[in-house]
Structures are given as C-alpha cells and as structure tokens.
Amino acid sequence: MIDAFDYQSLAAIVGALALAAALAGFLAGLFGIGGGAIYVPVLYQTYQWLAIPETVAMHVAVGTSIAIIVPTSVRSLAAHLSRDAVDRTLLKEWLVAVPAGSIAGAVLAASASSVTLRGIFAVLAFVIALKLLFGRIEWTIGKALPGLAGRSLAGVLIGFLSALIGIGGGVLNNTFMTLYGRPMIQAVATSAGVGALIAIPGVLTYVYGGWGEPDLPPYSLGFVSLATVALIAPVSLVAVPLGASLAHRLSRRKLEVGFGLFLLVVAARFAISLV
C-alpha cells in the first residue's frame, strides 16, 4: 500500500477520484448513464497505485463502480422524473428482468479475468459509438418496442452485460430504445431508472462474490470498497443535476454525437489497457 506519510501522492489520488466523480456524475445526468465507463478504469489505475494485488484490483474496481452507480442513478432518475421524461411503463415491466440479468452478470464477473472484462466493454462501446455517430441516416428496427417477451429478453441482456463490466446500462438502453423509434431524451431519462435496477442487486452480488477474498483493500465488503464509495459518491451526486439540465436543452442529434464521442474515448481507453 502507499506510504501513509506520502501526502503528495495521496492528495493526487484523492484529486483524481474527485475529478472523475464530478465528470461521471455530470455524464450520468446528461446521458442517463451511471458513470461506470469512467469509474472502472480510474479506480483500476488507482488501486494499482495503491499496490492492490492484481488478482482483486479489477474486480474491486467493477464492484465499487456498481456501488457508486446506486445513488447516482437514483439522483439522475429523480431529476428526469421531475420533467416527466421517463418511460414509467417500461421500467415497471423490467422490475424483474433487469435485476435478474444484473445478478447473472455479476456472478460471471466474479470468475472472469480482467482482460476479458475490459475486452468485452471496448468492443461493445465501439460498436454503439459508431451507430450513434453515423446516426444522420435515420433508421430504426421498428416504430414501437417489441412485445413483452422481446422487452423482457432485452432487459435481461442489458442487466447482464452492464453488471458484467460495471456500467449503469445507459449505453445499452439508449441504443435499444432509439432503435425502436423512441426519442433520445426519453431513452436517456429512462436509462437512469435502468441504472438503479442494475446497480442495487448488482452491488449485493459483488459483495457476496468477493466475501472472504484475500488481499482486498481496507474497509471493503466483498468486491466493494466502502472507502472509495464514501469519497466520490457525494461529488457525483452534486454534478448529476447539471448534466440532466443540459440534456433537456440539447437537440437529439447533439445528444447522439456527444454520447458517441464519449463512447469512442472509453473504448480506446479500454483497448489501450489490453496492450
């Protein structure tokens, strides 16, 4: 671990986490995401600086990211509900499907390697980013969401893939809803609720999956670092309303381009980490 008296290094780490928390909170409100795409790589690097063993560093980064997404998603959802932009019917239908997928993804992540998790996310983020950036050609799969069976399957997959790599589900839900003709702002607002459905059961699963693991950082419950959550969750919560407010002032195309560029940066970050 870092020397307790190395205050300069400690201050740099705290500053980096605070900056990441503010940016992730802003993006959570702007794009309806939980901020995990930022948290996971930043936390992973921070745990390496702190000499957390490689055997648990990536898993703790993902589990802690999911834990931070809980308050961020709930705060983002409240901001969007106040503007009546959330698809409440879809969220009610996903009360079982999304958490079930989240639990399955978290269970699998507990046994997967960090290389596998980063690779999956890099590919997924890149594909979705291309779709959004080339969105000037308007095309959809349909004018309405699929039937209950199709919506339920989509909910399970969104929960599964999101919990697997520590994100809040906005990446996937925004794409799912817009491919079926839903307005981007409604997809963004609904994604905040999806993030809560993913994060709450997901964090419990990460706690259970990492219980008793050796070499965990101090003040951890399984694969969740309580110290990290306590440090950066409050900063994220302050930044969420700023992002939500901006989302309701931008056009659909600006949201798509902004979200696409954001995903390209994230995909590149994960891809580089695999080299």
N, C-alpha and C positions, 0 to 999 in steps of 0.2 A: 504493500500500500504506500501511498505518497507520504513523505515525511510530514509529521504533524506540525512541524515548525516552518515548513516551506510555504509561507503565507502568500508569496507571489504566485506560485503555481496554483495554489488553492483558489486564489482570487480569480485567476484566469479561467479555471474550470467553472466556478460559480457564474462568472460573467458570460461564458459561452452558453451555459444552460439557460440563463435568464433571457439571453437574446433569442435562443431557439424557442423558448416558451412563448415569448411575445409574438414571434413570427408564426408559430404553429397556431396560436390562438386566433390571430388575425385571419389566417387561411381557413381555419375551421368555420368562422363566420362567413367568409367570402365565398367559399366553395362547398360548404356543407361537409367538410372532411374532418376527421378527428385530429389531424396533425401528426399521425404516426409516421408518415413518409419523411418527416423531418426528425422526429424524436428518435426513431430507431438508429439511424446512422450516427447521430450526435451522441446518443447515450452509449452506443457501442464503442465509439472512439474514446469517450470519457472514461469508460470502465477499463479500457486498455491503458490509459494514462495512470489510472489508479492501481494498475497491476492486478486486476481481477482475472483469475485464470480463464484461458480461452474456452475451457470446457463449459463454462456457465455464462460468459460475458454476453454472447449474442442472445441467449435465451432470457437473461435478465433484462436486456435492452428491449426485447419484444414484449415481455410480460409487463414491464414497467410502463411502456408506451400505451398498452391497452388500459392500464390502471389510470393513467393521466387522461385518457380519452373519456372516461366516465363523466367527470364534472364538466369537461369542455363540451362534450356532445349535449349534455343536458342544458347547459347555459345557451349553446347555439340554438337548440330546439326551441327554448323559451323565447329567444329573440325573434325567430321566424314565425312562431305561433302567434305572436302579438300582431303580426302583419297578415295573418290568415293565408299563408302561402303553402302550408304543409298538406300533403295528401293523407288525411287522417284515416281514411278507409283502408288504404294500402298498409299503413303502419299497424292497424288492428289485425289485418289478415296475417301479418308477419310476426305476430307476438310469439308464435311457436317455431316457425320455420327458421327465422334468422338466428335466434339463440341456439337452436339445435345444431345448425351449421357452425356457429361460433365455437361451441364446445368441442365438436369433432375436429375443427382446425387447430384448436389449442392443444388437444390431446396429441395430434400428429406432430405438431411443432416441438413438443417436449422431447421427442425421439429423433427429430430431423437435425441435420448438420447446419451450421450457419451458412455454409456455401450454398446449400440447396435453397434455403430461405431467401437469401439475397438474390440468387439467380432467378427464382420464380418472380419476385417482385420487379426486377429490372425488365424482364420480358413483358410482363403484364402492363407496367406503366408505359413502356414504349409504344405498344400496340394501341392503347387507348389514347395516348397523346397524338398519334398520327390521325386517328379518326376525328378528334376534335379540331386539330389544326387545318385539316382539309375539309372542314365542315361547310364550306361555302356552297358545295353541291348538296342541296337538301335531299336527303333520302332517309327513309325510315323502314322498319320491318312491318309496321302496321300503324293504323290510326288510333288504336286502343290497346291497352295492356292485354296480354294473353289471359286465358281462363284461369280459374282458381288453381288448378293443378300446375299450370305453367308458372304462375306467380309464386306459388309455394316452392317450386323447384329453384326458381331464381333466388328466392330469399335464402334457401339453404346454401346455395353456391356462394352468394355474396357473403354470408356469415362465415362460411368455411374458409374461403380464400383470404378474407380480411383478418380473421383471428390467426391464421397461419403465419402471416407476415407482420402483424402488429399495426394494422391500419384501421380506420374507423368505418370503412365501407363506402365512403363518398365516391371514391374512384370508380367503383363498380356500379353503384346505384345510379349515379348521374348518367352513366352510359346506358344502362338498362332502360331508364325512364325516357330519355331523349330519343332512343332508337324506336320507341313506340309513340312518338309524337307529343310527349309531354313537354311543356315549357321548361327551359333550363332553370329558371328561377324556382319553379315548383320542385324540380329534381334536387336542386341544391338545398332547399328548405327541408324536404323530406329526408334527405341523407343525414341530417343532423339527428333525426329520430332513429334512423337505422344504426347510426354510430352507438347510440345508447343501448340498443338491443343486442349489439355485438359485444360491447365492452363489459357490461355488467356480468353476464355469465362467463365471458372470456377470462376476466381477471380472476374469478373464483377458480377456474380450471387451471390457470397458470400458478396460482398459489398451491393448489393441490399437487400439480405435476412436479413442482420443484421442492416439495416439502421433504426435508431431511437431506437434500443435496449438499455435498461438501463444498467448501470454497465459496459460498455465497457471500456477498458483501454484507457489512454490518447493517442491522436494522432492516432485514428482509423477511418477507413472508413468502416462502417458496421462491418463485422466479420474479417476485415483485419487490423492488427496492422502495421501502416506505420513505427513506430519507430523500430520495430523488423526487418522489411524488410531492412531498411536503415542500420541497424547494421550488419547483417550477409550475405546479398546478395553479397556484394563486395568480401568477403572472399571466398565464394563458387565459384565465377567466376574465381578466381585465381587458384583454385585447379582443375577445370574441365579438362584443357588440359593435366595435369599429368595423370589422370585416362584414358583419351582417348588414350594417347600414349602407356600406358601399355596394354590396351585391344588389340591393334594391334600386340603385341609381344607375347601374350599368346596363347596356343592351345585352341581349342573348349572345350576340356574336363576340362581344368583348369578353364576356364570361368564358365562352368556349376557348378563345385564343389564350386568355390568361391561364386557364386551367391546363390547356395543352402544353404551354411553355413550362409551366410549373412541373408537369409530369416528365417532360424531357430532361429537365435538370435532375430530378430524382432518379430517373432510370440511369442516367450517365453516372451519377454518384455511386449507385449500387454496382453497376458494371465495372467501374474502375476498381472497386474494392475486391473484385473477384480475381484481378490480375495478380 
